[in-house]
Amino acid sequence: MKYLFFSLIVIGSFACSPNAQVEFADGTYTQKSHWQDRWLVINYWAEWCGPCRHEIPELNELHHNRVENGVVVLGVNWDGISDKKLNDVIERMDIKFPTLVVDPYVEYGYERAQQLPVTVIINPEREVHKTLVGPQTEKSIIAAMKL
């Protein structure tokens, strides 16, 4: 039992480590340390969600301007699909920002989205700053961060 507890602590510490790798739907990886001192915008979406489709171009624009605005835009597929099926949906929806393989709600301590679309804003200190319900624009997300 003592070894199991120790193993869980080690695994948990590694997962929360800034050097831990994060996998994206396209099979690429990045280190969390690349997001240091940046805002995270985590958007929950699904192909069948009309408002999600409406806000995708806005999120694409926010992602496109990421260097200037210091924001990392990340998607999470609400339906939990994966692999080729997920990448096909991403392509059909013309999503330009990375989609996470693993939902980060546990890591950042917020409840999993219960409706769509939902955008969770994580501040540079890795705390939940705001949860926005409904379709967002680049402007509304920036305003919610009070940048």
FIKOLZA-1660 file (N, C-alpha, C; in steps of 0.1 Angstrom, whole numbers, plus 5000, padded with zeros to 4 digits):
% residues 147
   i   px   py   pz ch aa at
   1 5008 4988 5000  A  M  N
   1 5000 5000 5000  A  M CA
   1 5009 5013 5000  A  M  C
   2 5019 5012 5008  A  K  N
   2 5028 5024 5009  A  K CA
   2 5034 5027 4995  A  K  C
   3 5038 5016 4987  A  Y  N
   3 5044 5018 4974  A  Y CA
   3 5034 5024 4964  A  Y  C
   4 5021 5019 4965  A  L  N
   4 5011 5024 4957  A  L CA
   4 5009 5039 4959  A  L  C
   5 5008 5043 4972  A  F  N
   5 5006 5057 4975  A  F CA
   5 5018 5066 4969  A  F  C
   6 5030 5061 4972  A  F  N
   6 5042 5068 4967  A  F CA
   6 5042 5069 4951  A  F  C
   7 5038 5058 4945  A  S  N
   7 5037 5058 4930  A  S CA
   7 5027 5068 4925  A  S  C
   8 5015 5069 4932  A  L  N
   8 5005 5079 4928  A  L CA
   8 5010 5093 4930  A  L  C
   9 5018 5096 4940  A  I  N
   9 5023 5109 4942  A  I CA
   9 5033 5112 4931  A  I  C
  10 5042 5103 4928  A  V  N
  10 5052 5105 4917  A  V CA
  10 5045 5108 4904  A  V  C
  11 5035 5099 4900  A  I  N
  11 5028 5101 4888  A  I CA
  11 5021 5114 4888  A  I  C
  12 5014 5118 4899  A  G  N
  12 5006 5130 4899  A  G CA
  12 5016 5142 4898  A  G  C
  13 5027 5142 4904  A  S  N
  13 5037 5153 4904  A  S CA
  13 5042 5154 4889  A  S  C
  14 5044 5143 4883  A  F  N
  14 5049 5144 4869  A  F CA
  14 5039 5150 4860  A  F  C
  15 5026 5146 4862  A  A  N
  15 5015 5151 4853  A  A CA
  15 5014 5166 4855  A  A  C
  16 5016 5171 4867  A  C  N
  16 5014 5185 4869  A  C CA
  16 5027 5193 4867  A  C  C
  17 5038 5186 4864  A  S  N
  17 5050 5193 4862  A  S CA
  17 5050 5201 4849  A  S  C
  18 5056 5213 4849  A  P  N
  18 5057 5222 4837  A  P CA
  18 5064 5215 4826  A  P  C
  19 5072 5205 4829  A  N  N
  19 5080 5198 4818  A  N CA
  19 5072 5186 4813  A  N  C
  20 5060 5183 4819  A  A  N
  20 5052 5172 4814  A  A CA
  20 5047 5175 4800  A  A  C
  21 5046 5165 4792  A  Q  N
  21 5042 5166 4778  A  Q CA
  21 5026 5165 4777  A  Q  C
  22 5021 5173 4768  A  V  N
  22 5007 5173 4765  A  V CA
  22 5005 5168 4750  A  V  C
  23 4996 5159 4748  A  E  N
  23 4993 5154 4735  A  E CA
  23 4981 5160 4728  A  E  C
  24 4983 5163 4716  A  F  N
  24 4973 5169 4708  A  F CA
  24 4967 5159 4698  A  F  C
  25 4955 5161 4694  A  A  N
  25 4947 5152 4685  A  A CA
  25 4955 5148 4672  A  A  C
  26 4963 5157 4667  A  D  N
  26 4971 5155 4655  A  D CA
  26 4983 5146 4657  A  D  C
  27 4985 5142 4670  A  G  N
  27 4996 5133 4673  A  G CA
  27 5009 5140 4677  A  G  C
  28 5008 5154 4677  A  T  N
  28 5020 5161 4682  A  T CA
  28 5019 5163 4697  A  T  C
  29 5030 5168 4702  A  Y  N
  29 5032 5170 4717  A  Y CA
  29 5038 5184 4719  A  Y  C
  30 5035 5189 4731  A  T  N
  30 5043 5201 4736  A  T CA
  30 5045 5199 4751  A  T  C
  31 5054 5207 4756  A  Q  N
  31 5056 5207 4770  A  Q CA
  31 5048 5218 4776  A  Q  C
  32 5043 5216 4788  A  K  N
  32 5035 5226 4795  A  K CA
  32 5044 5239 4798  A  K  C
  33 5057 5237 4799  A  S  N
  33 5065 5248 4801  A  S CA
  33 5065 5259 4790  A  S  C
  34 5060 5254 4778  A  H  N
  34 5059 5264 4767  A  H CA
  34 5047 5274 4769  A  H  C
  35 5039 5270 4779  A  W  N
  35 5027 5279 4782  A  W CA
  35 5030 5287 4794  A  W  C
  36 5042 5287 4799  A  Q  N
  36 5045 5295 4811  A  Q CA
  36 5042 5310 4809  A  Q  C
  37 5036 5316 4818  A  D  N
  37 5033 5331 4818  A  D CA
  37 5023 5334 4807  A  D  C
  38 5015 5325 4803  A  R  N
  38 5005 5327 4793  A  R CA
  38 4991 5323 4798  A  R  C
  39 4981 5330 4792  A  W  N
  39 4967 5327 4795  A  W CA
  39 4964 5314 4787  A  W  C
  40 4956 5305 4793  A  L  N
  40 4951 5294 4785  A  L CA
  40 4936 5296 4783  A  L  C
  41 4931 5294 4771  A  V  N
  41 4917 5295 4767  A  V CA
  41 4913 5281 4763  A  V  C
  42 4906 5274 4771  A  I  N
  42 4902 5260 4768  A  I CA
  42 4887 5260 4764  A  I  C
  43 4885 5256 4752  A  N  N
  43 4872 5256 4746  A  N CA
  43 4866 5242 4744  A  N  C
  44 4854 5240 4749  A  Y  N
  44 4848 5227 4747  A  Y CA
  44 4838 5228 4735  A  Y  C
  45 4839 5219 4726  A  W  N
  45 4831 5220 4713  A  W CA
  45 4827 5206 4709  A  W  C
  46 4817 5205 4700  A  A  N
  46 4813 5193 4694  A  A CA
  46 4808 5196 4680  A  A  C
  47 4809 5187 4671  A  E  N
  47 4805 5189 4657  A  E CA
  47 4790 5193 4656  A  E  C
  48 4781 5186 4664  A  W  N
  48 4767 5188 4663  A  W CA
  48 4762 5201 4669  A  W  C
  49 4771 5209 4676  A  C  N
  49 4768 5221 4683  A  C CA
  49 4768 5233 4674  A  C  C
  50 4757 5238 4670  A  G  N
  50 4756 5250 4661  A  G CA
  50 4764 5262 4667  A  G  C
  51 4762 5266 4679  A  P  N
  51 4769 5278 4685  A  P CA
  51 4785 5275 4685  A  P  C
  52 4789 5263 4687  A  C  N
  52 4803 5259 4686  A  C CA
  52 4808 5262 4672  A  C  C
  53 4801 5258 4662  A  R  N
  53 4805 5261 4648  A  R CA
  53 4806 5276 4646  A  R  C
  54 4797 5283 4652  A  H  N
  54 4797 5298 4650  A  H CA
  54 4810 5305 4656  A  H  C
  55 4814 5299 4667  A  E  N
  55 4826 5306 4674  A  E CA
  55 4839 5301 4670  A  E  C
  56 4840 5290 4662  A  I  N
  56 4853 5285 4658  A  I CA
  56 4861 5295 4650  A  I  C
  57 4856 5303 4641  A  P  N
  57 4864 5313 4634  A  P CA
  57 4870 5323 4644  A  P  C
  58 4863 5327 4654  A  E  N
  58 4867 5336 4664  A  E CA
  58 4879 5330 4672  A  E  C
  59 4878 5318 4676  A  L  N
  59 4888 5311 4683  A  L CA
  59 4901 5309 4674  A  L  C
  60 4898 5306 4661  A  N  N
  60 4909 5305 4652  A  N CA
  60 4917 5318 4651  A  N  C
  61 4910 5329 4651  A  E  N
  61 4916 5342 4650  A  E CA
  61 4924 5345 4663  A  E  C
  62 4918 5342 4675  A  L  N
  62 4925 5343 4687  A  L CA
  62 4938 5335 4687  A  L  C
  63 4937 5323 4682  A  H  N
  63 4949 5314 4681  A  H CA
  63 4959 5320 4671  A  H  C
  64 4955 5325 4660  A  H  N
  64 4964 5331 4650  A  H CA
  64 4972 5343 4656  A  H  C
  65 4965 5350 4665  A  N  N
  65 4972 5362 4671  A  N CA
  65 4979 5358 4685  A  N  C
  66 4981 5346 4687  A  R  N
  66 4986 5341 4700  A  R CA
  66 5000 5347 4704  A  R  C
  67 5008 5350 4695  A  V  N
  67 5021 5356 4699  A  V CA
  67 5019 5370 4704  A  V  C
  68 5011 5378 4697  A  E  N
  68 5008 5392 4702  A  E CA
  68 5000 5392 4715  A  E  C
  69 4990 5383 4716  A  N  N
  69 4981 5384 4728  A  N CA
  69 4985 5376 4740  A  N  C
  70 4995 5367 4738  A  G  N
  70 5000 5359 4749  A  G CA
  70 4990 5348 4754  A  G  C
  71 4982 5344 4744  A  V  N
  71 4971 5334 4748  A  V CA
  71 4974 5321 4741  A  V  C
  72 4971 5310 4748  A  V  N
  72 4972 5297 4742  A  V CA
  72 4957 5292 4741  A  V  C
  73 4953 5289 4729  A  V  N
  73 4939 5284 4727  A  V CA
  73 4940 5269 4725  A  V  C
  74 4932 5262 4733  A  L  N
  74 4932 5248 4733  A  L CA
  74 4917 5243 4732  A  L  C
  75 4915 5233 4723  A  G  N
  75 4902 5227 4722  A  G CA
  75 4900 5214 4729  A  G  C
  76 4888 5211 4733  A  V  N
  76 4885 5198 4739  A  V CA
  76 4872 5193 4732  A  V  C
  77 4872 5181 4726  A  N  N
  77 4860 5176 4720  A  N CA
  77 4851 5171 4731  A  N  C
  78 4840 5176 4732  A  W  N
  78 4830 5172 4743  A  W CA
  78 4826 5158 4742  A  W  C
  79 4825 5153 4730  A  D  N
  79 4820 5139 4728  A  D CA
  79 4830 5128 4731  A  D  C
  80 4843 5132 4733  A  G  N
  80 4853 5123 4736  A  G CA
  80 4858 5114 4725  A  G  C
  81 4855 5118 4712  A  I  N
  81 4860 5110 4701  A  I CA
  81 4875 5111 4700  A  I  C
  82 4881 5102 4693  A  S  N
  82 4896 5102 4692  A  S CA
  82 4901 5098 4679  A  S  C
  83 4914 5098 4677  A  D  N
  83 4921 5093 4666  A  D CA
  83 4917 5099 4653  A  D  C
  84 4915 5091 4643  A  K  N
  84 4912 5096 4629  A  K CA
  84 4898 5102 4629  A  K  C
  85 4889 5097 4636  A  K  N
  85 4875 5103 4636  A  K CA
  85 4876 5117 4641  A  K  C
  86 4884 5119 4652  A  L  N
  86 4885 5133 4658  A  L CA
  86 4892 5142 4648  A  L  C
  87 4903 5137 4642  A  N  N
  87 4910 5146 4632  A  N CA
  87 4901 5149 4620  A  N  C
  88 4893 5140 4615  A  D  N
  88 4883 5142 4604  A  D CA
  88 4873 5154 4608  A  D  C
  89 4868 5153 4620  A  V  N
  89 4859 5164 4625  A  V CA
  89 4866 5177 4626  A  V  C
  90 4878 5177 4631  A  I  N
  90 4886 5189 4632  A  I CA
  90 4888 5196 4618  A  I  C
  91 4891 5187 4609  A  E  N
  91 4893 5192 4595  A  E CA
  91 4880 5197 4589  A  E  C
  92 4869 5190 4591  A  R  N
  92 4856 5195 4586  A  R CA
  92 4852 5208 4592  A  R  C
  93 4855 5210 4605  A  M  N
  93 4851 5222 4612  A  M CA
  93 4861 5233 4610  A  M  C
  94 4872 5230 4603  A  D  N
  94 4882 5240 4600  A  D CA
  94 4888 5246 4613  A  D  C
  95 4891 5237 4623  A  I  N
  95 4896 5242 4636  A  I CA
  95 4911 5243 4634  A  I  C
  96 4917 5255 4637  A  K  N
  96 4931 5258 4635  A  K CA
  96 4939 5257 4648  A  K  C
  97 4932 5257 4659  A  F  N
  97 4939 5257 4672  A  F CA
  97 4940 5242 4676  A  F  C
  98 4950 5239 4685  A  P  N
  98 4952 5225 4689  A  P CA
  98 4941 5219 4697  A  P  C
  99 4937 5207 4695  A  T  N
  99 4927 5200 4703  A  T CA
  99 4934 5190 4712  A  T  C
 100 4932 5191 4725  A  L  N
 100 4938 5182 4735  A  L CA
 100 4932 5168 4734  A  L  C
 101 4940 5158 4737  A  V  N
 101 4936 5144 4737  A  V CA
 101 4929 5141 4751  A  V  C
 102 4935 5147 4761  A  V  N
 102 4930 5145 4775  A  V CA
 102 4924 5158 4780  A  V  C
 103 4911 5157 4785  A  D  N
 103 4904 5168 4791  A  D CA
 103 4911 5173 4803  A  D  C
 104 4915 5186 4804  A  P  N
 104 4923 5190 4816  A  P CA
 104 4915 5195 4828  A  P  C
 105 4902 5192 4828  A  Y  N
 105 4894 5198 4839  A  Y CA
 105 4898 5194 4853  A  Y  C
 106 4903 5181 4855  A  V  N
 106 4908 5177 4868  A  V CA
 106 4920 5184 4872  A  V  C
 107 4930 5185 4862  A  E  N
 107 4942 5192 4865  A  E CA
 107 4941 5206 4870  A  E  C
 108 4931 5214 4864  A  Y  N
 108 4929 5228 4867  A  Y CA
 108 4918 5230 4877  A  Y  C
 109 4911 5219 4882  A  G  N
 109 4902 5220 4893  A  G CA
 109 4889 5226 4889  A  G  C
 110 4883 5224 4878  A  Y  N
 110 4870 5229 4874  A  Y CA
 110 4861 5218 4870  A  Y  C
 111 4848 5220 4870  A  E  N
 111 4839 5209 4866  A  E CA
 111 4839 5207 4851  A  E  C
 112 4837 5195 4847  A  R  N
 112 4837 5192 4832  A  R CA
 112 4825 5200 4827  A  R  C
 113 4826 5205 4815  A  A  N
 113 4815 5212 4808  A  A CA
 113 4802 5203 4808  A  A  C
 114 4791 5209 4812  A  Q  N
 114 4778 5202 4811  A  Q CA
 114 4769 5207 4800  A  Q  C
 115 4774 5217 4793  A  Q  N
 115 4766 5222 4781  A  Q CA
 115 4777 5228 4772  A  Q  C
 116 4772 5232 4760  A  L  N
 116 4781 5237 4750  A  L CA
 116 4776 5250 4744  A  L  C
 117 4785 5258 4739  A  P  N
 117 4799 5258 4741  A  P CA
 117 4802 5264 4754  A  P  C
 118 4814 5260 4759  A  V  N
 118 4819 5265 4772  A  V CA
 118 4834 5268 4769  A  V  C
 119 4838 5280 4775  A  T  N
 119 4852 5284 4774  A  T CA
 119 4857 5286 4788  A  T  C
 120 4868 5280 4792  A  V  N
 120 4874 5281 4805  A  V CA
 120 4887 5289 4803  A  V  C
 121 4888 5300 4810  A  I  N
 121 4900 5308 4810  A  I CA
 121 4909 5306 4822  A  I  C
 122 4921 5301 4820  A  I  N
 122 4931 5299 4830  A  I CA
 122 4941 5310 4830  A  I  C
 123 4944 5316 4841  A  N  N
 123 4953 5327 4842  A  N CA
 123 4968 5322 4842  A  N  C
 124 4978 5331 4840  A  P  N
 124 4992 5326 4840  A  P CA
 124 4996 5319 4853  A  P  C
 125 4989 5321 4864  A  E  N
 125 4992 5314 4876  A  E CA
 125 4986 5300 4877  A  E  C
 126 4979 5296 4866  A  R  N
 126 4972 5283 4865  A  R CA
 126 4960 5282 4874  A  R  C
 127 4953 5293 4876  A  E  N
 127 4941 5293 4883  A  E CA
 127 4929 5296 4873  A  E  C
 128 4918 5290 4876  A  V  N
 128 4906 5293 4868  A  V CA
 128 4902 5308 4870  A  V  C
 129 4903 5315 4859  A  H  N
 129 4899 5330 4860  A  H CA
 129 4884 5332 4857  A  H  C
 130 4879 5325 4847  A  K  N
 130 4865 5327 4843  A  K CA
 130 4861 5315 4835  A  K  C
 131 4848 5312 4836  A  T  N
 131 4841 5302 4827  A  T CA
 131 4831 5309 4820  A  T  C
 132 4832 5309 4807  A  L  N
 132 4822 5316 4798  A  L CA
 132 4813 5306 4791  A  L  C
 133 4800 5308 4792  A  V  N
 133 4790 5298 4787  A  V CA
 133 4784 5305 4774  A  V  C
 134 4783 5298 4764  A  G  N
 134 4777 5303 4751  A  G CA
 134 4788 5307 4742  A  G  C
 135 4784 5310 4729  A  P  N
 135 4794 5313 4719  A  P CA
 135 4802 5326 4723  A  P  C
 136 4815 5326 4720  A  Q  N
 136 4823 5337 4723  A  Q CA
 136 4829 5343 4711  A  Q  C
 137 4834 5355 4712  A  T  N
 137 4842 5362 4701  A  T CA
 137 4856 5364 4706  A  T  C
 138 4865 5367 4697  A  E  N
 138 4879 5370 4702  A  E CA
 138 4878 5382 4712  A  E  C
 139 4870 5392 4708  A  K  N
 139 4869 5404 4717  A  K CA
 139 4863 5400 4731  A  K  C
 140 4853 5392 4731  A  S  N
 140 4847 5388 4744  A  S CA
 140 4857 5380 4753  A  S  C
 141 4865 5372 4747  A  I  N
 141 4874 5364 4755  A  I CA
 141 4885 5373 4760  A  I  C
 142 4891 5382 4751  A  I  N
 142 4901 5392 4756  A  I CA
 142 4895 5401 4767  A  I  C
 143 4883 5405 4766  A  A  N
 143 4877 5413 4776  A  A CA
 143 4875 5406 4789  A  A  C
 144 4872 5393 4788  A  A  N
 144 4870 5385 4800  A  A CA
 144 4884 5383 4808  A  A  C
 145 4895 5383 4800  A  M  N
 145 4908 5382 4806  A  M CA
 145 4912 5396 4812  A  M  C
 146 4905 5406 4808  A  K  N
 146 4909 5420 4812  A  K CA
 146 4923 5423 4809  A  K  C
 147 4927 5420 4796  A  L  N
 147 4941 5423 4792  A  L CA
 147 4942 5437 4787  A  L  C
% end
